[in-house]
């Protein structure tokens, strides 16, 4: 069963220490991410962490070289995300991640939520 990695895992993988090491292990062990996750990753690296574009390019290359598959966003993904956002009272950007995971057949995301036949779990617990 495939698992879907969210932006936080990629951000944590940039950190030193135990949490960063655990996140890097999670990324290396495989899973899926969406283009939405890549977009959020770049945004956080630039806006919140203040990284230069060269460092961001290197971080993206690391993610793409890891054992993750990148799921594209489509018009259908957008439609599913809008329905999820409306039905579960979450923002559309989070819903895009959920919709991508659903479309990819993933049954595992972050901890604490259930969306239809699958649940969300925290890999750090």
FIKOLZA-1660 file (N, C-alpha, C; in steps of 0.1 Angstrom, whole numbers, plus 5000, padded with zeros to 4 digits):
% residues 125
   i   px   py   pz ch aa at
   1 5008 4988 5000  A  X  N
   1 5000 5000 5000  A  X CA
   1 5009 5012 5000  A  X  C
   2 5006 5021 4991  A  X  N
   2 5014 5033 4990  A  X CA
   2 5010 5044 5000  A  X  C
   3 5020 5051 5005  A  X  N
   3 5017 5062 5014  A  X CA
   3 5020 5075 5007  A  X  C
   4 5013 5085 5011  A  X  N
   4 5014 5099 5005  A  X CA
   4 5021 5107 5015  A  X  C
   5 5032 5114 5011  A  X  N
   5 5040 5123 5020  A  X CA
   5 5035 5137 5018  A  X  C
   6 5033 5144 5029  A  X  N
   6 5029 5158 5028  A  X CA
   6 5041 5167 5029  A  X  C
   7 5039 5180 5028  A  X  N
   7 5050 5190 5028  A  X CA
   7 5058 5190 5040  A  X  C
   8 5051 5188 5052  A  X  N
   8 5059 5188 5064  A  X CA
   8 5070 5178 5065  A  X  C
   9 5068 5166 5059  A  X  N
   9 5079 5156 5059  A  X CA
   9 5091 5161 5051  A  X  C
  10 5088 5168 5040  A  X  N
  10 5099 5173 5032  A  X CA
  10 5106 5184 5039  A  X  C
  11 5099 5193 5046  A  X  N
  11 5105 5204 5053  A  X CA
  11 5113 5198 5065  A  X  C
  12 5107 5189 5073  A  X  N
  12 5115 5183 5084  A  X CA
  12 5127 5176 5079  A  X  C
  13 5127 5170 5067  A  X  N
  13 5139 5164 5062  A  X CA
  13 5151 5174 5059  A  X  C
  14 5148 5186 5059  A  X  N
  14 5158 5197 5058  A  X CA
  14 5165 5200 5071  A  X  C
  15 5159 5195 5082  A  X  N
  15 5164 5198 5095  A  X CA
  15 5176 5189 5100  A  X  C
  16 5184 5194 5109  A  X  N
  16 5193 5186 5116  A  X CA
  16 5186 5179 5127  A  X  C
  17 5192 5170 5134  A  X  N
  17 5186 5163 5145  A  X CA
  17 5178 5151 5143  A  X  C
  18 5172 5146 5153  A  X  N
  18 5164 5134 5153  A  X CA
  18 5152 5135 5143  A  X  C
  19 5144 5145 5144  A  X  N
  19 5133 5147 5136  A  X CA
  19 5137 5147 5121  A  X  C
  20 5147 5155 5118  A  X  N
  20 5152 5156 5104  A  X CA
  20 5157 5142 5099  A  X  C
  21 5164 5135 5107  A  X  N
  21 5169 5122 5104  A  X CA
  21 5157 5112 5101  A  X  C
  22 5147 5113 5110  A  X  N
  22 5135 5104 5108  A  X CA
  22 5128 5108 5095  A  X  C
  23 5127 5120 5093  A  X  N
  23 5120 5125 5080  A  X CA
  23 5128 5120 5068  A  X  C
  24 5141 5121 5068  A  X  N
  24 5149 5117 5057  A  X CA
  24 5147 5102 5054  A  X  C
  25 5146 5094 5065  A  X  N
  25 5144 5080 5064  A  X CA
  25 5130 5077 5058  A  X  C
  26 5120 5085 5062  A  X  N
  26 5107 5083 5056  A  X CA
  26 5107 5086 5041  A  X  C
  27 5113 5097 5037  A  X  N
  27 5114 5101 5023  A  X CA
  27 5121 5090 5015  A  X  C
  28 5133 5085 5020  A  X  N
  28 5141 5075 5013  A  X CA
  28 5133 5062 5012  A  X  C
  29 5124 5059 5022  A  X  N
  29 5117 5046 5022  A  X CA
  29 5106 5046 5011  A  X  C
  30 5103 5058 5005  A  X  N
  30 5094 5058 4994  A  X CA
  30 5080 5063 4997  A  X  C
  31 5073 5066 4987  A  X  N
  31 5059 5071 4988  A  X CA
  31 5056 5080 4976  A  X  C
  32 5046 5087 4977  A  X  N
  32 5042 5096 4967  A  X CA
  32 5040 5110 4972  A  X  C
  33 5042 5120 4964  A  X  N
  33 5039 5134 4966  A  X CA
  33 5032 5139 4954  A  X  C
  34 5026 5151 4956  A  X  N
  34 5020 5157 4944  A  X CA
  34 5027 5170 4941  A  X  C
  35 5024 5175 4929  A  X  N
  35 5030 5187 4925  A  X CA
  35 5026 5198 4935  A  X  C
  36 5014 5197 4941  A  X  N
  36 5010 5207 4951  A  X CA
  36 5020 5206 4963  A  X  C
  37 5025 5195 4967  A  X  N
  37 5035 5193 4978  A  X CA
  37 5048 5200 4974  A  X  C
  38 5052 5198 4961  A  X  N
  38 5064 5205 4957  A  X CA
  38 5062 5220 4957  A  X  C
  39 5051 5225 4953  A  X  N
  39 5048 5239 4953  A  X CA
  39 5049 5245 4967  A  X  C
  40 5043 5238 4977  A  X  N
  40 5043 5242 4990  A  X CA
  40 5057 5242 4996  A  X  C
  41 5064 5231 4992  A  X  N
  41 5078 5229 4997  A  X CA
  41 5087 5241 4993  A  X  C
  42 5086 5245 4980  A  X  N
  42 5093 5257 4975  A  X CA
  42 5089 5269 4983  A  X  C
  43 5076 5271 4984  A  X  N
  43 5071 5283 4991  A  X CA
  43 5077 5284 5005  A  X  C
  44 5076 5273 5013  A  X  N
  44 5081 5273 5027  A  X CA
  44 5096 5276 5027  A  X  C
  45 5104 5269 5018  A  X  N
  45 5118 5271 5018  A  X CA
  45 5122 5285 5015  A  X  C
  46 5115 5292 5006  A  X  N
  46 5118 5305 5003  A  X CA
  46 5112 5316 5013  A  X  C
  47 5099 5315 5015  A  X  N
  47 5092 5325 5023  A  X CA
  47 5095 5324 5038  A  X  C
  48 5094 5312 5043  A  X  N
  48 5095 5310 5058  A  X CA
  48 5109 5307 5062  A  X  C
  49 5117 5300 5054  A  X  N
  49 5131 5296 5058  A  X CA
  49 5141 5306 5052  A  X  C
  50 5137 5313 5042  A  X  N
  50 5146 5323 5036  A  X CA
  50 5157 5318 5028  A  X  C
  51 5156 5306 5023  A  X  N
  51 5166 5300 5015  A  X CA
  51 5168 5307 5001  A  X  C
  52 5180 5307 4996  A  X  N
  52 5183 5312 4983  A  X CA
  52 5178 5302 4972  A  X  C
  53 5176 5307 4960  A  X  N
  53 5171 5298 4950  A  X CA
  53 5180 5286 4946  A  X  C
  54 5193 5288 4948  A  X  N
  54 5203 5277 4945  A  X CA
  54 5200 5266 4955  A  X  C
  55 5199 5270 4968  A  X  N
  55 5196 5259 4978  A  X CA
  55 5183 5253 4976  A  X  C
  56 5173 5260 4972  A  X  N
  56 5160 5254 4969  A  X CA
  56 5161 5245 4957  A  X  C
  57 5168 5248 4947  A  X  N
  57 5170 5239 4935  A  X CA
  57 5176 5226 4940  A  X  C
  58 5186 5227 4949  A  X  N
  58 5193 5215 4954  A  X CA
  58 5183 5207 4962  A  X  C
  59 5175 5213 4971  A  X  N
  59 5165 5206 4979  A  X CA
  59 5155 5199 4970  A  X  C
  60 5151 5205 4960  A  X  N
  60 5141 5199 4950  A  X CA
  60 5148 5187 4943  A  X  C
  61 5160 5189 4939  A  X  N
  61 5168 5177 4933  A  X CA
  61 5169 5165 4942  A  X  C
  62 5171 5168 4955  A  X  N
  62 5172 5157 4965  A  X CA
  62 5158 5150 4966  A  X  C
  63 5147 5158 4966  A  X  N
  63 5134 5151 4967  A  X CA
  63 5132 5143 4955  A  X  C
  64 5135 5148 4943  A  X  N
  64 5132 5141 4931  A  X CA
  64 5141 5129 4929  A  X  C
  65 5153 5129 4936  A  X  N
  65 5162 5117 4935  A  X CA
  65 5158 5107 4945  A  X  C
  66 5150 5110 4955  A  X  N
  66 5146 5101 4966  A  X CA
  66 5136 5091 4960  A  X  C
  67 5132 5082 4968  A  X  N
  67 5123 5071 4964  A  X CA
  67 5109 5075 4964  A  X  C
  68 5106 5087 4958  A  X  N
  68 5092 5092 4958  A  X CA
  68 5087 5093 4944  A  X  C
  69 5075 5091 4941  A  X  N
  69 5069 5093 4928  A  X CA
  69 5061 5106 4929  A  X  C
  70 5061 5114 4919  A  X  N
  70 5054 5127 4919  A  X CA
  70 5042 5126 4911  A  X  C
  71 5030 5129 4917  A  X  N
  71 5017 5128 4911  A  X CA
  71 5013 5142 4905  A  X  C
  72 5010 5142 4892  A  X  N
  72 5006 5155 4886  A  X CA
  72 4992 5160 4891  A  X  C
  73 4990 5173 4890  A  X  N
  73 4977 5179 4893  A  X CA
  73 4970 5180 4879  A  X  C
  74 4957 5177 4880  A  X  N
  74 4949 5177 4868  A  X CA
  74 4936 5185 4871  A  X  C
  75 4928 5187 4860  A  X  N
  75 4915 5194 4862  A  X CA
  75 4906 5185 4871  A  X  C
  76 4907 5172 4869  A  X  N
  76 4900 5162 4878  A  X CA
  76 4904 5163 4892  A  X  C
  77 4917 5165 4895  A  X  N
  77 4922 5166 4908  A  X CA
  77 4916 5179 4915  A  X  C
  78 4915 5189 4907  A  X  N
  78 4909 5202 4912  A  X CA
  78 4895 5200 4916  A  X  C
  79 4887 5193 4907  A  X  N
  79 4873 5190 4910  A  X CA
  79 4871 5182 4923  A  X  C
  80 4879 5172 4924  A  X  N
  80 4878 5163 4936  A  X CA
  80 4882 5171 4948  A  X  C
  81 4893 5180 4947  A  X  N
  81 4897 5188 4958  A  X CA
  81 4887 5198 4963  A  X  C
  82 4880 5204 4953  A  X  N
  82 4869 5213 4957  A  X CA
  82 4858 5206 4964  A  X  C
  83 4855 5194 4960  A  X  N
  83 4844 5186 4967  A  X CA
  83 4849 5182 4981  A  X  C
  84 4861 5178 4983  A  X  N
  84 4867 5175 4996  A  X CA
  84 4867 5187 5005  A  X  C
  85 4872 5198 5000  A  X  N
  85 4873 5211 5008  A  X CA
  85 4859 5214 5013  A  X  C
  86 4849 5214 5004  A  X  N
  86 4835 5217 5008  A  X CA
  86 4830 5207 5018  A  X  C
  87 4832 5194 5016  A  X  N
  87 4826 5184 5024  A  X CA
  87 4833 5182 5037  A  X  C
  88 4846 5185 5038  A  X  N
  88 4853 5183 5051  A  X CA
  88 4858 5196 5057  A  X  C
  89 4854 5207 5052  A  X  N
  89 4858 5220 5058  A  X CA
  89 4873 5222 5060  A  X  C
  90 4880 5219 5049  A  X  N
  90 4895 5221 5049  A  X CA
  90 4897 5231 5037  A  X  C
  91 4909 5237 5038  A  X  N
  91 4912 5246 5027  A  X CA
  91 4915 5239 5014  A  X  C
  92 4914 5246 5003  A  X  N
  92 4915 5239 4990  A  X CA
  92 4929 5234 4987  A  X  C
  93 4940 5240 4993  A  X  N
  93 4953 5236 4991  A  X CA
  93 4956 5222 4998  A  X  C
  94 4951 5221 5010  A  X  N
  94 4951 5208 5017  A  X CA
  94 4943 5198 5010  A  X  C
  95 4931 5202 5005  A  X  N
  95 4923 5193 4998  A  X CA
  95 4929 5188 4985  A  X  C
  96 4937 5196 4979  A  X  N
  96 4945 5192 4967  A  X CA
  96 4954 5180 4970  A  X  C
  97 4960 5181 4982  A  X  N
  97 4969 5170 4986  A  X CA
  97 4961 5157 4989  A  X  C
  98 4950 5159 4995  A  X  N
  98 4941 5147 4998  A  X CA
  98 4936 5141 4985  A  X  C
  99 4932 5150 4976  A  X  N
  99 4926 5145 4963  A  X CA
  99 4937 5138 4955  A  X  C
 100 4949 5143 4955  A  X  N
 100 4960 5136 4948  A  X CA
 100 4963 5123 4954  A  X  C
 101 4963 5122 4968  A  X  N
 101 4965 5109 4974  A  X CA
 101 4954 5099 4971  A  X  C
 102 4942 5104 4971  A  X  N
 102 4930 5095 4968  A  X CA
 102 4932 5090 4954  A  X  C
 103 4934 5099 4944  A  X  N
 103 4936 5095 4930  A  X CA
 103 4947 5085 4928  A  X  C
 104 4958 5086 4936  A  X  N
 104 4969 5078 4934  A  X CA
 104 4967 5064 4941  A  X  C
 105 4956 5063 4948  A  X  N
 105 4953 5050 4955  A  X CA
 105 4959 5049 4969  A  X  C
 106 4964 5060 4974  A  X  N
 106 4971 5059 4987  A  X CA
 106 4960 5058 4998  A  X  C
 107 4964 5051 5009  A  X  N
 107 4955 5049 5020  A  X CA
 107 4961 5055 5033  A  X  C
 108 4972 5062 5032  A  X  N
 108 4979 5067 5044  A  X CA
 108 4984 5081 5041  A  X  C
 109 4981 5090 5050  A  X  N
 109 4986 5104 5050  A  X CA
 109 4990 5108 5064  A  X  C
 110 4987 5120 5068  A  X  N
 110 4990 5125 5081  A  X CA
 110 4980 5121 5091  A  X  C
 111 4984 5122 5104  A  X  N
 111 4976 5117 5115  A  X CA
 111 4963 5125 5118  A  X  C
 112 4953 5118 5121  A  X  N
 112 4942 5125 5127  A  X CA
 112 4929 5127 5119  A  X  C
 113 4929 5124 5106  A  X  N
 113 4917 5126 5098  A  X CA
 113 4914 5113 5091  A  X  C
 114 4901 5112 5088  A  X  N
 114 4896 5101 5080  A  X CA
 114 4888 5107 5068  A  X  C
 115 4892 5102 5056  A  X  N
 115 4885 5107 5044  A  X CA
 115 4880 5094 5037  A  X  C
 116 4867 5092 5038  A  X  N
 116 4861 5080 5031  A  X CA
 116 4868 5067 5036  A  X  C
 117 4873 5059 5027  A  X  N
 117 4878 5046 5031  A  X CA
 117 4892 5046 5037  A  X  C
 118 4898 5057 5038  A  X  N
 118 4912 5057 5043  A  X CA
 118 4914 5067 5054  A  X  C
 119 4924 5065 5062  A  X  N
 119 4927 5073 5073  A  X CA
 119 4941 5080 5072  A  X  C
 120 4943 5090 5080  A  X  N
 120 4955 5098 5080  A  X CA
 120 4963 5094 5092  A  X  C
 121 4976 5092 5091  A  X  N
 121 4984 5088 5103  A  X CA
 121 4997 5096 5103  A  X  C
 122 5002 5099 5115  A  X  N
 122 5014 5106 5117  A  X CA
 122 5026 5096 5117  A  X  C
 123 5035 5097 5108  A  X  N
 123 5046 5087 5108  A  X CA
 123 5056 5089 5119  A  X  C
 124 5055 5100 5127  A  X  N
 124 5064 5102 5138  A  X CA
 124 5059 5096 5151  A  X  C
 125 5046 5091 5151  A  X  N
 125 5041 5085 5163  A  X CA
 125 5043 5070 5164  A  X  C
% end
